[in-house]
């Protein structure tokens, strides 16, 4: 299938049930043997073909019974209700992985997810402060998640950690933080004090470029 011309630039959140640092980024198994989490993005500049996507948000909740590379995952897309029918189709087409090269983020997700639940179209509140390691994603009745800095256990002062992956397929550089998640859509779960990554990314059919 021919790849469409698309590009997403924006603010990226990855929160999950694992310990701070995300074992996936180190080719290690999930902290608890399984992984539940989400990714979310506010698109500052984007398009799919001739369809503009500036300003829209999306998220995907996921649940894997083991390591992600072992597959058998479930996922549910959540799309900004402000998106027009054409924009909804465009975002779902990107998330499908059918318009991405082999080995890129959305292509990989399409291979490890065995059950893609029906998408939800809902209002988003998206707050993002990468330098401060603070973020919030609120989708009433579907998903609530907050990000805060990791704290020094003795002084309580914010503790800063960055992860840099020059060959990363999700992001190149991210700020590491702590997250809480309450997912009440098709995938229902709750996590406290789990991992968070905040990053600015640019995704294309050929993969992440920034």
N, C-alpha and C positions, 0 to 999 in steps of 0.2 A: 504494500500500500504506500502510495506517495505521501511524503511528509508535507503537511501544510506549513506555511510560513507563520511562525508565532514567536512571541517573546514576552516574558513576564519579568518586570523589574519591581522590587519592592521589599517590604519588611516581612521577615520570616520568623515564625515561632515553631519550635519543636519541643513538646512536653511529653514525658512518658513516666512509667512506673518505676523505671530503673534508678539506681544510685546516680548521684551527680557525676557527670563525665560521659554518660551514655556508652555502655559497652560496645554498641554497634560501631561507633566511630573508631574502635580499637580492634575490630574483628573478634570480639569476645562474646560470650553467651550472655543473655539477659541476666540481670542481677538475681531475679527470683525464678529463672528458668522459663519465664513467659514474659510477654510485653503487651501492655495496653497504653495507648497514648493518642497523640494527635499532631498534625501539622496545620498551621494556619498562615495565611498570607494576606496582606493589604497591598494591592497592586498600585504602585505609584505611576507606572507607565507600562502599558501592555497592549497587545493586539493578537488576534488570530485571523490571519488573512486580512480582510478589509474591516473586520469587526473590532472596534476599539474596546479596551477593557480597563482604561484608567479609572482609578478610584474604587474599584470593586474589591470585595473580600471573598475568600473561600476558606474552608477548613475540611479536613478529612480525619475522622476518628478511625482508629485501627485496633485490632486485637489479634495477637498471635499466640498459639499454644506453646511455642518453643522459640528457638532462634529464628530471626526473620528469614534468613537464607534457606531455612527448611520449609518455608511456605505455610500453606493451610491457614492463611490469614483471612480475617473479615474486615471490611472497610465500609464506611458510609460517607459520601460527599455531602457537604453542606455549602450551599451557594447563597450569596447575597441576594436578598429578595428584590433589591433595586435593579438587578440585571434584567435586561429585556430578553424575550425568547431567543433571539439570536446570540446574545451574550451568554445565556445559560447553556445553550448548545455548544458554544465555543469553549467555555470553561470545562464542561464535561468531556469534550473531545480531547482537550489537553490532558486532563486527569486520566483518561482512558489509556494513555501510553501509546496509542496507535499512530501518533504523529511525532514520535520521538525515536531517536537512534538507539540501537541495541546498547545496553549497558548504562543508559542514562536513568535518572531518577524515576520518571513516570513509567518508562519501559520496565524497569525492575519491579516496581510496585505491581504492575499489571501481571507479572509472572508469579508473584508470591501470594497474591490474594485470590482465594478460591470462591469467595462469596462477596459480591459487591451489592450492598443494600441500596434500596431506592434512595435517590438524593432528596434532601430537605432544602426548601427555599425559605429563608428566614432573615430577620433583621440582625445585623451585626453591630456590636460595640467593640472597637479594636483600638486599644491603647498600647503604645510601644515606645519605650525609652531604652534603647540599646546601651548607651554609656552608663545609665543608672541601673541596668539589669532589672528593669521593672516593666511589666506588661500585663495586659488584661484582655481577655477575649470573652465576650458575653453574647450568647445566642439563647434568649429566653426559652425555657422549656426543652432545650436541646443540649446545650453545652455551656459550662462555665469553667474558666481556668484563669489562675493568677500566677504571676511570676514575681519573685522578689530575690534580692541578693542573698547568696550564701553568707551566713554569719559566723564570725570567729566564736568558737564555743566558750572562750574565756572572757573576751572583752565585749562581744556582741557587735563588733565593728564589721561593716561589709567586707567580704573577702572576694577579691577579683581573680578569676581564672579565664583564660582564653584558650580555645582550641583552633589550631591552624592545620588545614589539610590541603596541601597544594594540589592534590589529585582527587579531592572530594567530589562526589557526584550530587550532594545535596547543597553544600555551602563550602566556601573556602576558609572563612574565618568566622568564628562565633564567640559570643560572650556566654559563659556558663553560669547558670543560676538555679534556683529552687522553684518547684511548681506544685500547685494543687490542681486537681482536675475532678469535675463532676459531670459525667456524661450520662444523659438520660434519653438519648435517641435510640436507634436500633441496637447500638452497643452500649450497654449500661455498666458503668464502673465508676469507682471513686479512688483517687490516689492522693496522698499527702506527703509533702517533702520529697517529691521525686525530681527527676532531672528536668532541666530546661536549657535550650539553646536559643539565643536571639541573634539573628544575622540579617544583613542586607544582601540580597541575592539577585542575580539575573539568570533566569533559566531560558534555554532555547531548545529547538529540536536536537541540537548536537550536545546538549548538556549544560551544566552550570559554567558561566563565564566570569562570574564575579561573586 
